[in-house]
Amino acid sequence: MVTVKIQLDPEIEYYQLFGSHDENLKLIESQFHTTVVTRGDALVISGQEEDVRYTQKILSDLASVILKGHAIDQRVFEVQAGEDL
């Protein structure tokens, strides 16, 4: 098991990334068998190395979409997560 810490970009509105009641994070956790925890201005991701890598990629890709000014709805989130499987 590995654990990585990712600094959150202060320019991202993370409620968009995390979803209502963290539903997006919960979806990632269930699909990739990882644990994602917010710690102040960082995310801590734990799990098997490959699963953690996929989780990091998905969160990074979605954060990039948000930084470009696009909203993340459930459909977009599920498509992005599915592409990385």
Rosetta blueprint (number, residue, H / E / L):
1 M L
2 V E
3 T E
4 V E
5 K E
6 I E
7 Q E
8 L L
9 D L
10 P L
11 E L
12 I L
13 E L
14 Y H
15 Y H
16 Q H
17 L H
18 F H
19 G L
20 S H
21 H H
22 D H
23 E H
24 N H
25 L H
26 K H
27 L H
28 I H
29 E H
30 S H
31 Q H
32 F H
33 H L
34 T L
35 T E
36 V E
37 V E
38 T E
39 R E
40 G L
41 D L
42 A E
43 L E
44 V E
45 I E
46 S E
47 G E
48 Q L
49 E H
50 E H
51 D H
52 V H
53 R H
54 Y H
55 T H
56 Q H
57 K H
58 I H
59 L H
60 S H
61 D H
62 L H
63 A H
64 S H
65 V H
66 I H
67 L H
68 K L
69 G L
70 H L
71 A L
72 I L
73 D L
74 Q H
75 R H
76 V H
77 F H
78 E H
79 V H
80 Q H
81 A H
82 G H
83 E H
84 D L
85 L L
